[in-house]
Each structure stands twice: as C-alpha cells, then as structure tokens.
C-alpha cells in the first residue's frame, strides 16, 4: 500500500507542477444580483423577485488540469432573500458565504470562452427580517448550510502579460430548501421555509493572474 501511495504521489506532483493556475478577484454589481423564491410559503403571501443593493464579491482559484478543462473554486460573499407584500410589506434577507466548485470546459488560447457546471455550498452568516417599523435577527428560521446547483458561461481576455479580465453569467438553483417551518409572532404568520428554494442569476466581473 505504501508503495502504491508513493507511486501515485510521484505521478501527481510533476503533473501539478506543469498545470496552469490562476487566482483572481470578482464582483457582482448590485444591479446584476437577483434571486427568486420558488415554492409555497405556506400562507397567502405575494413573493417578489429580490434585487439587493449590494456588491457581492469574492476570490477564486482556477486550476487548468488539461488543455481544455479546468476546475474553479471560489469563496464569495452574497446577499439573497425574499420580499413579500402581505399581510404587510417586508423582507427576509440572508448574508451568506458561498463556496462553489465548478468544472469548466474552455479554450486553450490567452483569450477564450468557457462553460461551467458544478455545485455550491451556501453557509449562512446572518439573517434579518425587515418590517416597516422593525427589524430583528432571524437566523433560527434558516438552514446553516444549503447546497445549490450551478451552470454558466463566460470569457477571459488577456490585458497585460499574465493579467486578464474575466466575466460570466451564472444561474443557480437550490437543491436543499432555505429553512424550516416556523411561526413568526410579529406578523402572526406561519412560514414554510422548508418548501422554498432560490433560483439566482448573477453576472460576475473580475481580474485574474495566471501562473504560466
């Protein structure tokens, strides 16, 4: 067994040394961050698409392990939630850290396009319920961890030496629900957060450095 492990390491190390790595930073302008809640809220509530006036941001590492393939992992700060208008106007807003792992098919030149597919872990930082004259912590209503599926496409343009700009459109849909069933005293409402999942759409813009 030790000999087998040693052989695997000796094969992997040279391969990794000649692989192409890129690191970068990306943002989602506030007008490009949108999500919609799907599923029954468990009551007569009108749920709207959520647009949140914040700039989502994060860092990423891209590992090109073949001429046309790459793996990309990220750590992004995001804000998402749902807005409702009955029985009063209000919103549930969650701050999260999202950690996607994406498989990419890409071009081989310095300027190239790509498509991506993968999964993302969403980790709750905080949740707040906003009412017309009140707001309070709602962490206990929502799941600490969620899993989401991701699909997207984009491109990379080299601007100077090893520096490039990148942009992509990404769609996501929660595989697991956002929370649990709760009774909320302030508006006298029952919420079936265990039946709600988010669909999100984001446009990312970023800059990256490639180790060649």
PAPADREN-455849 format. One record per residue: residue in one letter; z, x, y of N, C-alpha, C, O, CB in turn. Coordinates in pm, whole numbers, padded with zeros to 5 digits, always signed. Glycine has a CB too. Layout:
<rs>
AZXYZXYZXYZXYZXY...
</rs>
This chain:
<rs>
X+00000+00082-00121+00000+00000+00000+00000+00085+00126-00071+00054+00222+00120-00093+00000X+00081+00195+00128+00087+00284+00244-00049+00349+00269-00092+00364+00383+00195+00393+00223X-00117+00388+00159-00248+00450+00173-00350+00351+00231-00437+00388+00311-00297+00503+00038X-00337+00224+00188-00429+00121+00238-00407+00098+00387-00504+00089+00463-00409-00010+00161X-00280+00089+00429-00250+00071+00571-00299+00188+00654-00353+00170+00763-00099+00052+00591X-00280+00309+00603-00325+00428+00673-00477+00428+00688-00529+00466+00793-00279+00553+00600X-00546+00387+00583-00693+00381+00589-00740+00279+00693-00835+00305+00766-00749+00345+00451X-00672+00163+00698-00708+00060+00797-00686+00112+00939-00770+00090+01026-00624-00068+00774X-00572+00181+00961-00543+00236+01094-00647+00339+01135-00692+00339+01249-00404+00299+01097X-00686+00426+01042-00784+00530+01071-00921+00470+01103-00999+00529+01177-00795+00626+00954X-00949+00354+01047-01075+00287+01077-01070+00213+01211-01168+00212+01285-01110+00189+00965X-00954+00153+01241-00942+00071+01362-00932+00156+01488-00993+00123+01590-00820-00019+01350X-00854+00266+01483-00829+00345+01604-00957+00397+01668-00976+00377+01788-00739+00462+01571X-01049+00463+01593-01173+00508+01657-01254+00391+01713-01318+00403+01817-01257+00587+01558X-01252+00280+01642-01327+00162+01687-01275+00113+01820-01353+00079+01909-01318+00050+01583X-01140+00108+01835-01079+00062+01960-01106+00159+02074-01124+00117+02189-00928+00045+01941X-01110+00289+02042-01133+00388+02147-01271+00372+02209-01289+00401+02327-01117+00529+02090X-01367+00326+02131-01503+00312+02182-01533+00168+02224-01645+00139+02265-01603+00357+02077X-01435+00080+02214-01454-00057+02260-01451-00061+02412-01402+00033+02476-01345-00150+02200X-01502-00168+02468-01507-00183+02613-01395-00276+02659-01384-00390+02614-01644-00237+02658X-01312-00225+02749-01203-00303+02803-01229-00334+02950-01281-00251+03023-01069-00229+02786X-01192-00455+02991-01195-00492+03132-01063-00560+03167-01007-00633+03086-01317-00585+03164X-01014-00534+03287-00895-00603+03338-00931-00664+03472-01017-00613+03544-00773-00505+03351X-00866-00774+03506-00903-00838+03631-00803-00941+03678-00702-00969+03613-01035-00903+03617X-00833-00995+03794-00751-01098+03859-00843-01212+03897-00955-01190+03943-00676-01042+03984X-00796-01337+03877-00880-01452+03910-00797-01560+03980-00676-01568+03963-00945-01509+03784X-00866-01642+04057-00802-01754+04126-00886-01879+04105-01006-01872+04079-00784-01724+04278X-00820-01994+04118-00888-02123+04123-00857-02184+04258-00744-02227+04280-00843-02217+04005X-00954-02191+04351-00928-02256+04480-00877-02397+04460-00913-02464+04363-01054-02258+04566X-00792-02443+04553-00722-02571+04534-00819-02686+04515-00786-02782+04444-00632-02600+04651X-00938-02681+04578-01032-02792+04566-01108-02789+04433-01184-02881+04403-01131-02789+04681X-01087-02682+04353-01154-02671+04223-01056-02693+04107-01091-02666+03992-01220-02534+04209X-00936-02740+04137-00834-02762+04034-00814-02912+04017-00761-02978+04107-00700-02692+04072X-00854-02965+03904-00842-03109+03881-00805-03137+03737-00847-03066+03646-00972-03181+03917X-00725-03240+03718-00697-03287+03582-00684-03438+03581-00654-03500+03683-00568-03221+03526X-00708-03497+03465-00695-03641+03449-00611-03669+03326-00627-03604+03223-00834-03710+03438X-00521-03767+03338-00436-03805+03226-00507-03910+03141-00559-04008+03194-00300-03859+03277X-00509-03888+03010-00566-03983+02916-00457-04034+02823-00370-03958+02781-00681-03918+02834X-00462-04163+02791-00363-04224+02703-00284-04331+02775-00295-04347+02896-00270-04119+02648X-00205-04403+02700-00125-04512+02755+00008-04460+02810+00079-04385+02743-00100-04619+02647X+00041-04501+02931+00170-04464+02989+00282-04555+02940+00399-04531+02969+00162-04468+03140X+00248-04660+02866+00350-04748+02813+00393-04857+02908+00487-04931+02878+00468-04670+02773X+00327-04869+03025+00360-04974+03121+00238-05001+03208+00134-04938+03192+00484-04934+03208X+00252-05094+03300+00141-05132+03388+00134-05035+03505+00182-05064+03614+00157-05277+03438X+00073-04920+03481+00066-04815+03581-00080-04773+03600-00153-04752+03503+00155-04693+03541X-00120-04760+03725-00253-04711+03756-00246-04561+03775-00187-04513+03872-00311-04781+03882X-00307-04486+03684-00304-04341+03687-00434-04290+03746-00542-04336+03709-00279-04281+03546X-00424-04194+03838-00541-04141+03904-00564-03995+03863-00477-03930+03805-00526-04152+04055X-00684-03946+03896-00712-03804+03878-00624-03723+03971-00605-03760+04087-00862-03774+03903X-00570-03614+03922-00482-03531+04003-00556-03413+04063-00614-03332+03990-00365-03482+03921X-00555-03401+04196-00603-03283+04266-00485-03225+04341-00426-03293+04425-00723-03317+04364X-00449-03101+04313-00327-03045+04370-00362-02928+04461-00431-02834+04422-00231-03000+04259X-00311-02935+04585-00345-02840+04689-00279-02705+04674-00203-02663+04762-00310-02896+04821X-00306-02638+04565-00254-02503+04542-00366-02416+04488-00464-02466+04432-00132-02504+04445X-00350-02286+04505-00444-02190+04447-00385-02140+04316-00291-02061+04317-00473-02071+04546X-00439-02185+04204-00397-02130+04075-00446-01986+04065-00552-01952+04118-00452-02217+03956X-00370-01903+03998-00408-01761+03991-00353-01699+03864-00264-01754+03800-00358-01685+04115X-00408-01582+03830-00361-01512+03710-00440-01385+03684-00533-01350+03757-00370-01602+03590X-00400-01315+03579-00467-01193+03538-00526-01207+03399-00487-01296+03323-00371-01075+03542X-00620-01118+03365-00683-01127+03233-00721-00989+03182-00737-00894+03258-00807-01218+03239X-00734-00981+03050-00784-00863+02981-00900-00908+02893-00885-01001+02814-00671-00791+02897X-01013-00842+02906-01131-00873+02825-01161-00754+02735-01173-00641+02781-01254-00906+02915X-01173-00781+02605-01192-00677+02505-01325-00699+02436-01339-00789+02352-01076-00676+02401X-01425-00617+02471-01556-00628+02410-01564-00550+02281-01576-00427+02282-01663-00579+02506X-01556-00621+02168-01547-00552+02040-01682-00541+01968-01691-00473+01866-01449-00623+01951X-01784-00605+02019-01920-00592+01967-02015-00602+02086-01974-00635+02198-01952-00702+01858X-02142-00573+02062-02238-00572+02171-02246-00706+02243-02261-00710+02365-02375-00534+02119X-02235-00815+02169-02250-00947+02228-02123-01033+02220-02128-01152+02251-02362-01019+02162X-02011-00975+02180-01890-01054+02161-01771-00992+02232-01765-00870+02253-01860-01070+02012X-01677-01077+02270-01555-01030+02337-01443-01129+02312-01466-01246+02284-01579-01011+02490X-01321-01079+02324-01201-01162+02327-01138-01148+02464-01128-01037+02517-01101-01123+02213X-01095-01259+02521-01028-01254+02651-00895-01327+02643-00889-01441+02596-01118-01314+02761X-00790-01262+02691-00660-01326+02702-00617-01324+02848-00651-01232+02922-00555-01256+02610X-00542-01426+02888-00506-01442+03029-00360-01488+03040-00300-01533+02943-00600-01543+03098X-00306-01475+03159-00178-01535+03196-00197-01596+03334-00209-01523+03433-00059-01429+03194X-00199-01728+03341-00231-01798+03466-00119-01891+03509-00059-01960+03427-00360-01878+03449X-00090-01891+03638-00001-01991+03697-00084-02112+03734-00187-02099+03800+00076-01934+03822X-00039-02231+03690-00115-02354+03715-00022-02466+03757+00097-02466+03725-00195-02395+03591X-00079-02561+03829-00009-02685+03864-00095-02801+03814-00215-02806+03841+00017-02695+04019X-00033-02893+03742-00103-03012+03695-00006-03129+03691+00115-03111+03701-00166-02988+03556X-00061-03248+03676+00027-03364+03674-00051-03493+03682-00173-03495+03668+00125-03358+03788X+00021-03603+03705-00045-03732+03719+00009-03805+03842+00126-03792+03878-00023-03818+03592X-00081-03881+03904-00048-03960+04022-00057-04107+03983-00149-04147+03911-00143-03928+04142X+00039-04188+04029+00035-04331+03995+00063-04415+04121+00116-04364+04219+00138-04364+03884X+00026-04544+04115+00037-04632+04231+00118-04759+04205+00128-04845+04293-00100-04669+04278X+00175-04772+04085+00251-04893+04052+00372-04853+03968+00358-04773+03876+00162-04996+03975X+00491-04906+03995+00526-05009+04095+00537-04954+04237+00535-05031+04333+00656-05075+04056X+00550-04823+04251+00543-04758+04382+00450-04639+04368+00413-04601+04257+00686-04714+04434X+00412-04579+04481+00332-04457+04473+00420-04340+04434+00532-04325+04485+00261-04430+04607X+00370-04257+04345+00448-04142+04303+00364-04045+04224+00246-04069+04199+00568-04186+04221X+00424-03936+04184+00353-03835+04105+00452-03754+04024+00563-03725+04069+00270-03742+04197X+00410-03718+03903+00481-03619+03821+00397-03491+03827+00280-03491+03791+00501-03669+03672X+00458-03384+03871+00387-03257+03887+00458-03150+03806+00579-03133+03816+00379-03215+04036X+00379-03078+03724+00435-02971+03641+00378-02835+03684+00257-02821+03702+00405-02996+03492X+00465-02738+03699+00424-02600+03717+00429-02534+03579+00529-02546+03508+00517-02525+03822X+00323-02465+03543+00315-02406+03409+00258-02264+03416+00191-02226+03512+00229-02495+03317X+00286-02188+03311+00214-02065+03284+00126-02092+03164+00174-02135+03058+00313-01943+03260X-00002-02067+03180-00098-02093+03073-00149-01961+03018-00188-01872+03093-00216-02181+03123X-00150-01949+02884-00193-01825+02818-00307-01857+02722-00283-01890+02606-00073-01757+02741X-00433-01849+02770-00548-01875+02682-00584-01753+02598-00560-01639+02639-00669-01918+02764X-00642-01777+02482-00706-01675+02400-00846-01728+02370-00861-01828+02300-00625-01644+02267X-00948-01659+02424-01084-01711+02423-01180-01615+02353-01174-01494+02374-01131-01739+02564X-01268-01670+02272-01376-01593+02210-01501-01613+02295-01539-01726+02325-01401-01639+02060X-01565-01503+02333-01682-01510+02420-01806-01453+02351-01799-01355+02278-01656-01435+02551X-01918-01518+02378-02050-01464+02345-02115-01429+02476-02126-01514+02565-02137-01567+02261X-02160-01304+02492-02202-01257+02624-02326-01168+02613-02368-01127+02505-02087-01179+02691X-02383-01141+02730-02493-01047+02737-02443-00905+02732-02322-00880+02740-02574-01069+02864X-02535-00809+02717-02495-00670+02698-02515-00584+02823-02473-00468+02824-02571-00610+02584X-02578-00638+02929-02603-00561+03049-02483-00566+03144-02386-00635+03118-02728-00613+03119X-02491-00492+03255-02384-00496+03354-02372-00633+03418-02261-00678+03449-02407-00390+03462X-02485-00699+03437-02486-00837+03487-02520-00928+03369-02625-00913+03307-02590-00855+03605X-02432-01020+03338-02455-01101+03220-02387-01237+03232-02296-01256+03313-02405-01029+03094X-02434-01331+03152-02371-01461+03138-02292-01467+03009-02310-01383+02920-02475-01573+03144X-02206-01567+02997-02128-01582+02874-02088-01727+02854-02083-01805+02948-02003-01493+02878X-02060-01760+02729-01997-01888+02693-01868-01853+02621-01857-01747+02560-02092-01978+02604X-01769-01943+02629-01639-01913+02571-01579-02036+02505-01607-02150+02543-01544-01858+02678X-01494-02010+02405-01428-02117+02331-01296-02063+02279-01289-01949+02234-01518-02170+02213X-01190-02146+02287-01063-02097+02237-00950-02195+02255-00972-02313+02280-01028-01970+02303X-00828-02144+02242-00707-02222+02254-00620-02165+02365-00632-02048+02401-00630-02224+02121X-00532-02250+02418-00445-02206+02526-00305-02263+02505-00288-02380+02472-00502-02250+02663X-00205-02177+02524-00065-02219+02518-00018-02246+02660-00029-02159+02746+00024-02111+02448X+00036-02365+02685+00090-02402+02815+00242-02402+02808+00301-02470+02724+00036-02541+02861X+00306-02325+02896+00451-02311+02897+00506-02370+03027+00468-02325+03135+00494-02162+02882X+00592-02467+03017+00646-02536+03134+00744-02447+03210+00837-02392+03152+00715-02665+03092X+00722-02435+03343+00817-02368+03431+00912-02470+03491+01034-02454+03484+00744-02290+03542X+00856-02575+03550+00936-02681+03609+00852-02807+03623+00729-02801+03626+00992-02638+03747X+00919-02921+03630+00852-03050+03651+00931-03128+03757+01054-03128+03757+00842-03131+03516X+00859-03193+03845+00922-03268+03954+00859-03407+03963+00738-03423+03951+00906-03193+04090X+00945-03507+03983+00899-03644+04007+00908-03669+04157+01016-03666+04215+00982-03750+03926X+00792-03693+04219+00786-03719+04363+00773-03869+04387+00682-03933+04335+00668-03642+04429X+00866-03924+04467+00865-04063+04508+00852-04068+04660+00867-03965+04726+00994-04137+04461X+00824-04186+04719+00805-04193+04864+00920-04133+04945+00896-04067+05047+00785-04336+04906X+01044-04155+04901+01158-04106+04978+01254-04023+04892+01373-04010+04924+01233-04222+05040X+01201-03966+04784+01291-03894+04694+01208-03800+04606+01088-03821+04587+01374-03993+04607X+01272-03699+04554+01213-03613+04452+01327-03553+04370+01436-03529+04422+01124-03501+04516X+01301-03530+04243+01406-03477+04157+01345-03404+04039+01227-03422+04007+01499-03590+04109X+01426-03322+03974+01381-03243+03859+01357-03334+03739+01441-03418+03705+01484-03135+03825X+01241-03316+03673+01204-03398+03558+01167-03312+03438+01086-03352+03355+01087-03491+03593X+01228-03193+03428+01196-03102+03317+01216-03167+03181+01138-03145+03089+01280-02976+03327X+01321-03246+03168+01358-03302+03038+01258-03405+02987+01261-03441+02869+01496-03365+03046X+01169-03453+03074+01069-03552+03032+00954-03490+02955+00885-03559+02880+01016-03626+03153X+00931-03358+02973+00807-03297+02928+00833-03189+02824+00941-03130+02818+00732-03239+03045X+00731-03164+02741+00741-03062+02638+00742-02922+02700+00667-02895+02794+00626-03075+02537X+00826-02836+02646+00835-02699+02696+00706-02622+02666+00664-02537+02745+00955-02627+02634X+00643-02652+02549+00519-02586+02511+00415-02690+02473+00448-02791+02411+00543-02486+02395X+00289-02665+02509+00177-02750+02471+00059-02663+02431+00049-02548+02472+00137-02846+02587X-00029-02719+02350-00149-02649+02306-00271-02723+02357-00279-02846+02350-00153-02636+02151X-00367-02647+02410-00488-02706+02467-00611-02634+02413-00608-02514+02389-00485-02698+02621X-00719-02709+02393-00848-02650+02356-00930-02623+02481-00926-02700+02576-00925-02743+02261X-01006-02513+02481-01083-02472+02599-01228-02443+02562-01258-02393+02454-01019-02348+02663X-01318-02477+02655-01458-02441+02642-01512-02416+02782-01474-02485+02876-01540-02552+02567X-01602-02317+02796-01652-02288+02929-01772-02198+02927-01821-02158+02821-01544-02227+03012X-01820-02165+03047-01934-02076+03064-01924-02010+03200-01863-02065+03292-02069-02151+03049X-01985-01892+03214-01978-01823+03341-02068-01702+03344-02159-01687+03263-01837-01783+03370X-02039-01614+03440-02121-01495+03454-02045-01382+03519-01940-01403+03581-02244-01525+03534X-02096-01260+03504-02039-01139+03561-02149-01064+03636-02258-01045+03583-01974-01050+03451X-02119-01021+03760-02215-00946+03841-02150-00816+03885-02045-00818+03950-02262-01030+03964X-02211-00705+03850-02160-00575+03890-02185-00553+04039-02295-00576+04088-02227-00462+03807X-02080-00508+04113-02095-00490+04258-02086-00344+04301-02147-00305+04400-01990-00571+04330X-02009-00263+04227-01997-00122+04264-01930-00047+04151-01817-00076+04113-01917-00105+04395X-02004+00050+04097-01953+00131+03987-01900+00042+03875-01975-00036+03816-01843+00226+04036X-01769+00052+03845-01712-00026+03735-01652-00158+03780-01589-00228+03700-01607+00054+03665X-01670-00195+03907-01614-00319+03959-01719-00430+03954-01835-00409+03988-01564-00300+04103X-01674-00548+03912-01763-00665+03903-01690-00788+03955-01567-00793+03957-01811-00687+03757X-01767-00886+03997-01711-01017+04027-01747-01111+03913-01852-01096+03850-01763-01071+04165X-01661-01206+03887-01683-01299+03776-01651-01441+03821-01566-01462+03908-01597-01260+03654X-01717-01535+03763-01691-01676+03791-01723-01759+03669-01815-01728+03593-01772-01724+03912X-01645-01865+03650-01675-01952+03535-01619-02091+03554-01522-02113+03628-01620-01891+03407X-01681-02183+03487-01637-02323+03480-01575-02343+03343-01634-02308+03241-01757-02423+03504X-01454-02401+03340-01383-02418+03213-01326-02559+03202-01266-02612+03295-01269-02314+03200X-01348-02618+03085-01294-02751+03053-01184-02735+02949-01194-02650+02860-01406-02847+03002X-01080-02817+02960-00972-02813+02862-00922-02952+02829-00930-03043+02911-00857-02729+02914X-00872-02967+02708-00812-03095+02666-00690-03065+02581-00696-02986+02487-00915-03184+02587X-00578-03129+02615-00454-03104+02544-00460-03156+02400-00492-03273+02376-00338-03168+02618X-00429-03069+02307-00420-03108+02166-00287-03177+02140-00279-03271+02060-00436-02985+02073X-00183-03131+02207-00050-03192+02195-00017-03271+02321-00067-03237+02428+00058-03084+02170X+00064-03377+02310+00097-03459+02427+00182-03384+02529+00241-03280+02498+00169-03586+02383X+00188-03438+02650+00257-03367+02759+00409-03381+02752+00480-03297+02808+00208-03418+02891X+00460-03485+02686+00605-03504+02688+00655-03600+02582+00599-03610+02473+00648-03552+02822X+00760-03671+02618+00828-03760+02524+00849-03896+02589+00836-03907+02711+00963-03699+02478X+00882-03999+02512+00910-04131+02572+01045-04127+02645+01144-04079+02590+00910-04242+02464X+01047-04178+02767+01172-04177+02845+01185-04307+02925+01086-04376+02952+01177-04054+02942X+01308-04338+02962+01333-04446+03057+01375-04380+03188+01471-04303+03192+01445-04546+03005X+01303-04411+03295+01327-04349+03425+01396-04449+03516+01339-04553+03551+01192-04299+03488X+01520-04418+03556+01607-04513+03624+01563-04545+03767+01576-04659+03812+01747-04460+03627X+01510-04446+03838+01483-04467+03981+01377-04573+04007+01384-04644+04107+01439-04337+04044X+01278-04584+03918+01176-04688+03933+01184-04794+03824+01099-04883+03816+01037-04625+03933X+01288-04786+03739+01308-04884+03633+01184-04895+03544+01134-05004+03517+01342-05021+03693X+01136-04778+03498+01013-04773+03420+01034-04699+03289+01111-04603+03281+00902-04706+03500X+00965-04746+03185+00955-04672+03060+00823-04594+03060+00717-04649+03088+00962-04768+02936X+00832-04464+03030+00714-04379+03029+00690-04325+02888+00779-04269+02825+00729-04263+03130X+00566-04343+02840+00529-04294+02707+00452-04163+02723+00332-04156+02695+00444-04400+02629X+00522-04059+02769+00456-03930+02787+00410-03870+02654+00326-03779+02652+00550-03833+02858X+00463-03919+02543+00419-03871+02412+00282-03926+02374+00226-03887+02271+00521-03909+02306X+00226-04016+02455+00093-04071+02429-00009-04023+02533-00122-04071+02536+00099-04225+02428X+00030-03930+02618-00057-03883+02726-00098-03738+02703-00017-03654+02667+00013-03898+02863X-00226-03712+02725-00280-03576+02720-00366-03555+02844-00421-03649+02900-00363-03552+02590X-00376-03430+02887-00455-03398+03005-00593-03345+02968-00609-03268+02873-00381-03297+03092X-00691-03387+03045-00822-03323+03049-00831-03250+03182-00809-03311+03287-00940-03428+03032X-00862-03122+03180-00867-03048+03306-01000-02977+03322-01066-02940+03225-00753-02947+03312X-01037-02958+03448-01160-02889+03486-01125-02789+03595-01064-02825+03695-01270-02990+03534X-01163-02664+03574-01132-02559+03670-01252-02468+03692-01329-02441+03599-01012-02476+03623X-01266-02422+03815-01363-02318+03848-01285-02193+03887-01204-02196+03979-01461-02363+03963X-01309-02084+03815-01239-01958+03840-01331-01859+03911-01450-01850+03880-01188-01897+03707X-01275-01786+04006-01343-01676+04072-01254-01554+04061-01133-01564+04079-01376-01710+04221X-01313-01438+04030-01227-01321+04010-01300-01190+04028-01421-01185+04051-01167-01326+03874X-01223-01083+04018-01276-00948+04024-01221-00871+03904-01106-00892+03864-01239-00877+04159X-01302-00783+03847-01260-00711+03727-01306-00565+03732-01404-00531+03797-01315-00779+03603X-01233-00482+03661-01266-00341+03647-01288-00313+03500-01204-00349+03417-01154-00249+03706X-01398-00249+03467-01434-00222+03328-01420-00072+03299-01473+00012+03370-01577-00269+03298X-01347-00043+03192-01335+00095+03144-01452+00123+03051-01459+00069+02941-01198+00119+03071X-01542+00208+03095-01664+00231+03017-01655+00366+02948-01748+00405+02877-01789+00225+03107
</rs>
